[in-house]
Amino acid sequence: MKSFILENKAVAPEYTGLLVLGLAIGVGAMTYFAPKIKAVFQAIGSKL
């Protein structure tokens, strides 16, 4: 178990960077596309 934790700590920085990058892209995409998606759903809702 200890060796597993140590291995994870050794690899962590790379994965943390990727995770942060992925989150930043995800949040950016959400804030960018949210109004457009909302408009699409409102258009569909008004047709129903």
C-alpha distance matrix in Angstrom:
0.0 3.8 5.5 5.1 6.5 8.8 10.0 10.8 12.6 14.5 15.7 16.2 19.8 21.2 20.0 21.0 24.4 24.8 23.9 26.4 28.9 28.5 28.9 32.0 33.5 32.9 34.5 37.3 38.1 38.1 40.4 42.6 42.8 42.8 46.6 47.4 45.3 46.8 50.3 49.6 48.5 51.5 53.8 52.4 52.7 56.3 57.2 55.8
3.8 0.0 3.8 5.4 5.2 6.3 8.7 9.9 10.7 12.5 14.5 15.1 18.3 20.2 19.5 20.3 23.5 24.4 23.7 25.9 28.5 28.6 29.0 31.7 33.6 33.3 34.6 37.3 38.4 38.6 40.7 42.8 43.4 43.5 47.2 48.2 46.3 47.8 51.3 50.8 49.9 52.8 55.1 54.0 54.3 57.8 58.8 57.6
5.5 3.8 0.0 3.8 5.4 5.0 6.1 8.5 9.8 10.5 12.4 13.9 17.0 18.4 18.1 19.4 22.4 23.1 22.9 25.3 27.5 27.7 28.6 31.2 32.8 32.8 34.4 36.8 37.8 38.3 40.5 42.4 43.0 43.4 47.1 47.9 46.1 47.9 51.2 50.6 49.8 52.9 55.0 53.9 54.4 57.9 58.8 57.7
5.1 5.4 3.8 0.0 3.8 5.5 5.2 6.2 8.7 10.0 10.8 11.9 15.5 16.5 15.5 17.1 20.2 20.5 20.0 22.7 24.9 24.7 25.6 28.4 29.8 29.6 31.3 33.9 34.6 35.0 37.4 39.3 39.7 40.0 43.8 44.5 42.6 44.4 47.7 47.0 46.2 49.3 51.4 50.2 50.7 54.3 55.1 54.0
6.5 5.2 5.4 3.8 0.0 3.8 5.5 5.1 6.2 8.7 10.0 10.1 13.5 15.3 14.4 15.1 18.4 19.3 18.5 20.7 23.3 23.4 23.8 26.5 28.3 28.2 29.5 32.1 33.3 33.5 35.6 37.7 38.4 38.5 42.2 43.2 41.5 43.1 46.4 46.0 45.2 48.2 50.4 49.4 49.8 53.3 54.4 53.3
8.8 6.3 5.0 5.5 3.8 0.0 3.8 5.4 5.1 6.3 8.8 9.7 12.5 14.5 14.5 15.3 18.2 19.4 19.3 21.3 23.6 24.2 25.0 27.3 29.1 29.4 30.8 33.1 34.4 35.0 36.9 38.8 39.8 40.2 43.8 44.8 43.3 45.0 48.3 48.0 47.4 50.3 52.5 51.6 52.2 55.6 56.7 55.8
10.0 8.7 6.1 5.2 5.5 3.8 0.0 3.8 5.4 5.1 6.4 8.5 11.5 12.5 12.4 14.2 16.7 17.4 17.8 20.1 22.0 22.4 23.7 26.0 27.4 27.8 29.6 31.7 32.7 33.6 35.8 37.4 38.1 38.8 42.5 43.1 41.6 43.6 46.8 46.2 45.8 48.9 50.9 49.9 50.7 54.1 55.0 54.2
10.8 9.9 8.5 6.2 5.1 5.4 3.8 0.0 3.8 5.4 5.2 5.7 9.3 10.5 9.6 11.0 14.0 14.6 14.4 16.9 19.0 19.2 20.2 22.7 24.3 24.4 26.1 28.4 29.4 30.1 32.2 34.0 34.7 35.3 39.0 39.7 38.2 40.1 43.3 42.8 42.3 45.3 47.4 46.5 47.2 50.6 51.6 50.8
12.6 10.7 9.8 8.7 6.2 5.1 5.4 3.8 0.0 3.8 5.5 5.0 7.6 10.0 10.1 10.4 13.2 14.8 14.7 16.4 18.8 19.7 20.3 22.4 24.4 24.9 26.2 28.3 29.8 30.5 32.3 34.1 35.3 35.8 39.4 40.4 39.1 40.8 44.0 43.9 43.5 46.3 48.5 47.9 48.5 51.8 53.0 52.4
14.5 12.5 10.5 10.0 8.7 6.3 5.1 5.4 3.8 0.0 3.8 5.7 7.3 8.9 10.1 11.3 13.2 14.7 15.6 17.3 19.0 20.2 21.5 23.2 24.9 25.9 27.4 29.1 30.6 31.7 33.5 35.0 36.2 37.1 40.6 41.4 40.3 42.3 45.3 45.0 44.9 47.9 49.8 49.2 50.1 53.3 54.4 53.9
15.7 14.5 12.4 10.8 10.0 8.8 6.4 5.2 5.5 3.8 0.0 3.8 5.9 6.1 6.8 8.9 10.7 11.5 12.6 14.7 16.1 17.0 18.6 20.5 21.8 22.8 24.6 26.3 27.4 28.7 30.7 32.0 33.0 34.1 37.6 38.2 37.0 39.2 42.1 41.7 41.7 44.7 46.5 45.9 46.9 50.1 51.0 50.7
16.2 15.1 13.9 11.9 10.1 9.7 8.5 5.7 5.0 5.7 3.8 0.0 3.8 5.6 5.2 5.8 8.5 9.9 10.1 11.9 13.9 14.9 15.9 17.9 19.6 20.3 21.8 23.7 25.1 26.1 27.9 29.5 30.7 31.5 35.0 35.8 34.7 36.6 39.7 39.5 39.4 42.2 44.2 43.7 44.6 47.8 48.9 48.5
19.8 18.3 17.0 15.5 13.5 12.5 11.5 9.3 7.6 7.3 5.9 3.8 0.0 3.8 5.5 5.0 6.2 8.7 9.7 10.5 12.2 14.1 15.2 16.3 18.3 19.6 20.9 22.3 24.0 25.4 26.8 28.2 29.8 30.8 34.1 35.0 34.3 36.3 39.1 39.2 39.3 42.1 44.0 43.8 44.8 47.8 49.0 48.9
21.2 20.2 18.4 16.5 15.3 14.5 12.5 10.5 10.0 8.9 6.1 5.6 3.8 0.0 3.8 5.5 5.3 6.4 8.7 10.1 10.7 12.3 14.3 15.5 16.7 18.3 20.1 21.2 22.5 24.2 25.9 26.9 28.3 29.7 33.0 33.5 32.8 35.1 37.8 37.6 37.9 40.8 42.5 42.2 43.5 46.4 47.4 47.4
20.0 19.5 18.1 15.5 14.4 14.5 12.4 9.6 10.1 10.1 6.8 5.2 5.5 3.8 0.0 3.8 5.4 5.0 6.0 8.5 9.7 10.2 12.0 14.0 15.1 16.0 18.0 19.6 20.6 22.0 24.0 25.2 26.2 27.4 30.9 31.4 30.3 32.5 35.4 35.1 35.2 38.1 39.9 39.5 40.6 43.7 44.6 44.4
21.0 20.3 19.4 17.1 15.1 15.3 14.2 11.0 10.4 11.3 8.9 5.8 5.0 5.5 3.8 0.0 3.8 5.4 5.0 6.1 8.4 9.7 10.4 12.1 14.1 15.0 16.2 18.0 19.6 20.7 22.3 23.9 25.2 26.0 29.5 30.4 29.5 31.4 34.4 34.4 34.5 37.2 39.2 39.0 39.8 42.9 44.1 44.0
24.4 23.5 22.4 20.2 18.4 18.2 16.7 14.0 13.2 13.2 10.7 8.5 6.2 5.3 5.4 3.8 0.0 3.8 5.4 5.2 6.1 8.5 9.9 10.5 12.2 14.0 15.3 16.3 18.1 19.8 21.1 22.2 23.9 25.2 28.4 29.2 28.7 30.8 33.5 33.6 34.0 36.7 38.5 38.5 39.6 42.5 43.7 43.9
24.8 24.4 23.1 20.5 19.3 19.4 17.4 14.6 14.8 14.7 11.5 9.9 8.7 6.4 5.0 5.4 3.8 0.0 3.8 5.5 5.0 6.0 8.5 9.8 10.4 11.9 14.1 15.1 16.1 18.0 19.8 20.7 21.9 23.4 26.7 27.1 26.4 28.8 31.4 31.2 31.6 34.5 36.1 35.9 37.2 40.1 41.1 41.3
23.9 23.7 22.9 20.0 18.5 19.3 17.8 14.4 14.7 15.6 12.6 10.1 9.7 8.7 6.0 5.0 5.4 3.8 0.0 3.8 5.4 5.0 6.1 8.5 9.9 10.3 12.1 14.0 15.1 16.2 18.1 19.6 20.6 21.5 25.0 25.8 24.7 26.8 29.7 29.6 29.7 32.5 34.4 34.1 35.1 38.1 39.3 39.2
26.4 25.9 25.3 22.7 20.7 21.3 20.1 16.9 16.4 17.3 14.7 11.9 10.5 10.1 8.5 6.1 5.2 5.5 3.8 0.0 3.8 5.4 5.1 6.1 8.6 9.7 10.4 12.0 14.0 15.1 16.4 18.0 19.6 20.5 23.7 24.8 24.3 26.0 28.9 29.2 29.5 32.0 34.0 34.1 35.0 37.8 39.3 39.4
28.9 28.5 27.5 24.9 23.3 23.6 22.0 19.0 18.8 19.0 16.1 13.9 12.2 10.7 9.7 8.4 6.1 5.0 5.4 3.8 0.0 3.8 5.5 5.1 6.2 8.5 9.9 10.5 12.1 14.1 15.4 16.2 17.9 19.4 22.6 23.2 22.9 25.1 27.6 27.8 28.5 31.1 32.7 33.0 34.2 36.9 38.2 38.6
28.5 28.6 27.7 24.7 23.4 24.2 22.4 19.2 19.7 20.2 17.0 14.9 14.1 12.3 10.2 9.7 8.5 6.0 5.0 5.4 3.8 0.0 3.8 5.5 5.2 6.0 8.6 9.8 10.4 12.1 14.2 15.1 16.0 17.4 20.8 21.2 20.5 22.8 25.4 25.3 25.8 28.6 30.2 30.1 31.4 34.2 35.3 35.5
28.9 29.0 28.6 25.6 23.8 25.0 23.7 20.2 20.3 21.5 18.6 15.9 15.2 14.3 12.0 10.4 9.9 8.5 6.1 5.1 5.5 3.8 0.0 3.8 5.5 4.9 6.0 8.4 9.7 10.3 12.1 13.9 15.0 15.7 19.1 20.2 19.3 21.1 24.0 24.3 24.4 27.0 29.0 29.1 29.9 32.8 34.2 34.3
32.0 31.7 31.2 28.4 26.5 27.3 26.0 22.7 22.4 23.2 20.5 17.9 16.3 15.5 14.0 12.1 10.5 9.8 8.5 6.1 5.1 5.5 3.8 0.0 3.8 5.4 5.2 6.0 8.5 9.8 10.6 12.0 14.0 15.1 18.0 19.2 19.1 20.9 23.4 24.1 24.7 26.9 28.8 29.4 30.4 32.9 34.5 34.9
33.5 33.6 32.8 29.8 28.3 29.1 27.4 24.3 24.4 24.9 21.8 19.6 18.3 16.7 15.1 14.1 12.2 10.4 9.9 8.6 6.2 5.2 5.5 3.8 0.0 3.8 5.6 5.0 6.0 8.5 10.0 10.3 11.8 13.6 16.6 17.1 17.0 19.3 21.6 21.8 22.8 25.3 26.8 27.2 28.6 31.1 32.3 33.0
32.9 33.3 32.8 29.6 28.2 29.4 27.8 24.4 24.9 25.9 22.8 20.3 19.6 18.3 16.0 15.0 14.0 11.9 10.3 9.7 8.5 6.0 4.9 5.4 3.8 0.0 3.8 5.4 5.1 6.1 8.6 9.8 10.4 11.4 14.9 15.5 14.7 16.9 19.5 19.6 20.1 22.7 24.5 24.6 25.8 28.5 29.8 30.1
34.5 34.6 34.4 31.3 29.5 30.8 29.6 26.1 26.2 27.4 24.6 21.8 20.9 20.1 18.0 16.2 15.3 14.1 12.1 10.4 9.9 8.6 6.0 5.2 5.6 3.8 0.0 3.8 5.5 5.0 6.1 8.4 9.9 10.1 13.3 14.8 14.4 15.8 18.6 19.4 19.8 21.9 24.0 24.6 25.3 27.9 29.6 30.0
37.3 37.3 36.8 33.9 32.1 33.1 31.7 28.4 28.3 29.1 26.3 23.7 22.3 21.2 19.6 18.0 16.3 15.1 14.0 12.0 10.5 9.8 8.4 6.0 5.0 5.4 3.8 0.0 3.8 5.5 5.3 6.0 8.5 9.9 12.4 13.6 14.1 15.8 18.0 18.9 20.0 21.9 23.6 24.6 25.7 27.9 29.5 30.4
38.1 38.4 37.8 34.6 33.3 34.4 32.7 29.4 29.8 30.6 27.4 25.1 24.0 22.5 20.6 19.6 18.1 16.1 15.1 14.0 12.1 10.4 9.7 8.5 6.0 5.1 5.5 3.8 0.0 3.8 5.6 5.0 5.8 8.0 10.9 11.1 11.2 13.6 15.7 16.0 17.2 19.5 20.9 21.7 23.1 25.4 26.7 27.6
38.1 38.6 38.3 35.0 33.5 35.0 33.6 30.1 30.5 31.7 28.7 26.1 25.4 24.2 22.0 20.7 19.8 18.0 16.2 15.1 14.1 12.1 10.3 9.8 8.5 6.1 5.0 5.5 3.8 0.0 3.8 5.4 5.3 5.4 8.9 10.0 9.4 11.1 13.8 14.4 14.9 17.1 19.1 19.7 20.6 23.0 24.7 25.3
40.4 40.7 40.5 37.4 35.6 36.9 35.8 32.2 32.3 33.5 30.7 27.9 26.8 25.9 24.0 22.3 21.1 19.8 18.1 16.4 15.4 14.2 12.1 10.6 10.0 8.6 6.1 5.3 5.6 3.8 0.0 3.8 5.7 5.4 7.7 9.8 10.4 11.2 13.5 15.1 15.8 17.3 19.4 20.7 21.4 23.3 25.4 26.3
42.6 42.8 42.4 39.3 37.7 38.8 37.4 34.0 34.1 35.0 32.0 29.5 28.2 26.9 25.2 23.9 22.2 20.7 19.6 18.0 16.2 15.1 13.9 12.0 10.3 9.8 8.4 6.0 5.0 5.4 3.8 0.0 3.8 5.9 7.1 8.0 9.5 11.2 12.6 13.9 15.6 17.0 18.4 20.0 21.2 22.9 24.6 26.0
42.8 43.4 43.0 39.7 38.4 39.8 38.1 34.7 35.3 36.2 33.0 30.7 29.8 28.3 26.2 25.2 23.9 21.9 20.6 19.6 17.9 16.0 15.0 14.0 11.8 10.4 9.9 8.5 5.8 5.3 5.7 3.8 0.0 3.8 5.7 5.3 6.0 8.5 9.9 10.6 12.2 14.1 15.3 16.5 18.0 19.9 21.3 22.6
42.8 43.5 43.4 40.0 38.5 40.2 38.8 35.3 35.8 37.1 34.1 31.5 30.8 29.7 27.4 26.0 25.2 23.4 21.5 20.5 19.4 17.4 15.7 15.1 13.6 11.4 10.1 9.9 8.0 5.4 5.4 5.9 3.8 0.0 3.8 5.5 5.1 5.9 8.5 9.8 10.4 12.0 14.1 15.2 16.0 18.1 20.0 20.9
46.6 47.2 47.1 43.8 42.2 43.8 42.5 39.0 39.4 40.6 37.6 35.0 34.1 33.0 30.9 29.5 28.4 26.7 25.0 23.7 22.6 20.8 19.1 18.0 16.6 14.9 13.3 12.4 10.9 8.9 7.7 7.1 5.7 3.8 0.0 3.8 5.5 5.0 6.1 8.7 9.9 10.4 12.2 14.2 15.0 16.3 18.5 19.9
47.4 48.2 47.9 44.5 43.2 44.8 43.1 39.7 40.4 41.4 38.2 35.8 35.0 33.5 31.4 30.4 29.2 27.1 25.8 24.8 23.2 21.2 20.2 19.2 17.1 15.5 14.8 13.6 11.1 10.0 9.8 8.0 5.3 5.5 3.8 0.0 3.8 5.4 5.1 6.3 8.7 9.8 10.6 12.4 14.1 15.3 16.8 18.6
45.3 46.3 46.1 42.6 41.5 43.3 41.6 38.2 39.1 40.3 37.0 34.7 34.3 32.8 30.3 29.5 28.7 26.4 24.7 24.3 22.9 20.5 19.3 19.1 17.0 14.7 14.4 14.1 11.2 9.4 10.4 9.5 6.0 5.1 5.5 3.8 0.0 3.8 5.4 5.0 6.2 8.6 9.8 10.6 12.1 14.2 15.5 16.6
46.8 47.8 47.9 44.4 43.1 45.0 43.6 40.1 40.8 42.3 39.2 36.6 36.3 35.1 32.5 31.4 30.8 28.8 26.8 26.0 25.1 22.8 21.1 20.9 19.3 16.9 15.8 15.8 13.6 11.1 11.2 11.2 8.5 5.9 5.0 5.4 3.8 0.0 3.8 5.4 5.2 6.1 8.6 9.9 10.2 12.1 14.3 15.3
50.3 51.3 51.2 47.7 46.4 48.3 46.8 43.3 44.0 45.3 42.1 39.7 39.1 37.8 35.4 34.4 33.5 31.4 29.7 28.9 27.6 25.4 24.0 23.4 21.6 19.5 18.6 18.0 15.7 13.8 13.5 12.6 9.9 8.5 6.1 5.1 5.4 3.8 0.0 3.8 5.5 5.1 6.1 8.6 9.7 10.5 12.5 14.3
49.6 50.8 50.6 47.0 46.0 48.0 46.2 42.8 43.9 45.0 41.7 39.5 39.2 37.6 35.1 34.4 33.6 31.2 29.6 29.2 27.8 25.3 24.3 24.1 21.8 19.6 19.4 18.9 16.0 14.4 15.1 13.9 10.6 9.8 8.7 6.3 5.0 5.4 3.8 0.0 3.8 5.4 5.1 6.2 8.5 9.9 10.8 12.5
48.5 49.9 49.8 46.2 45.2 47.4 45.8 42.3 43.5 44.9 41.7 39.4 39.3 37.9 35.2 34.5 34.0 31.6 29.7 29.5 28.5 25.8 24.4 24.7 22.8 20.1 19.8 20.0 17.2 14.9 15.8 15.6 12.2 10.4 9.9 8.7 6.2 5.2 5.5 3.8 0.0 3.8 5.4 5.0 5.9 8.5 9.9 10.5
51.5 52.8 52.9 49.3 48.2 50.3 48.9 45.3 46.3 47.9 44.7 42.2 42.1 40.8 38.1 37.2 36.7 34.5 32.5 32.0 31.1 28.6 27.0 26.9 25.3 22.7 21.9 21.9 19.5 17.1 17.3 17.0 14.1 12.0 10.4 9.8 8.6 6.1 5.1 5.4 3.8 0.0 3.8 5.4 4.9 6.1 8.6 9.8
53.8 55.1 55.0 51.4 50.4 52.5 50.9 47.4 48.5 49.8 46.5 44.2 44.0 42.5 39.9 39.2 38.5 36.1 34.4 34.0 32.7 30.2 29.0 28.8 26.8 24.5 24.0 23.6 20.9 19.1 19.4 18.4 15.3 14.1 12.2 10.6 9.8 8.6 6.1 5.1 5.4 3.8 0.0 3.8 5.4 5.2 6.4 8.8
52.4 54.0 53.9 50.2 49.4 51.6 49.9 46.5 47.9 49.2 45.9 43.7 43.8 42.2 39.5 39.0 38.5 35.9 34.1 34.1 33.0 30.1 29.1 29.4 27.2 24.6 24.6 24.6 21.7 19.7 20.7 20.0 16.5 15.2 14.2 12.4 10.6 9.9 8.6 6.2 5.0 5.4 3.8 0.0 3.8 5.5 5.2 6.4
52.7 54.3 54.4 50.7 49.8 52.2 50.7 47.2 48.5 50.1 46.9 44.6 44.8 43.5 40.6 39.8 39.6 37.2 35.1 35.0 34.2 31.4 29.9 30.4 28.6 25.8 25.3 25.7 23.1 20.6 21.4 21.2 18.0 16.0 15.0 14.1 12.1 10.2 9.7 8.5 5.9 4.9 5.4 3.8 0.0 3.8 5.4 5.2
56.3 57.8 57.9 54.3 53.3 55.6 54.1 50.6 51.8 53.3 50.1 47.8 47.8 46.4 43.7 42.9 42.5 40.1 38.1 37.8 36.9 34.2 32.8 32.9 31.1 28.5 27.9 27.9 25.4 23.0 23.3 22.9 19.9 18.1 16.3 15.3 14.2 12.1 10.5 9.9 8.5 6.1 5.2 5.5 3.8 0.0 3.8 5.4
57.2 58.8 58.8 55.1 54.4 56.7 55.0 51.6 53.0 54.4 51.0 48.9 49.0 47.4 44.6 44.1 43.7 41.1 39.3 39.3 38.2 35.3 34.2 34.5 32.3 29.8 29.6 29.5 26.7 24.7 25.4 24.6 21.3 20.0 18.5 16.8 15.5 14.3 12.5 10.8 9.9 8.6 6.4 5.2 5.4 3.8 0.0 3.8
55.8 57.6 57.7 54.0 53.3 55.8 54.2 50.8 52.4 53.9 50.7 48.5 48.9 47.4 44.4 44.0 43.9 41.3 39.2 39.4 38.6 35.5 34.3 34.9 33.0 30.1 30.0 30.4 27.6 25.3 26.3 26.0 22.6 20.9 19.9 18.6 16.6 15.3 14.3 12.5 10.5 9.8 8.8 6.4 5.2 5.4 3.8 0.0
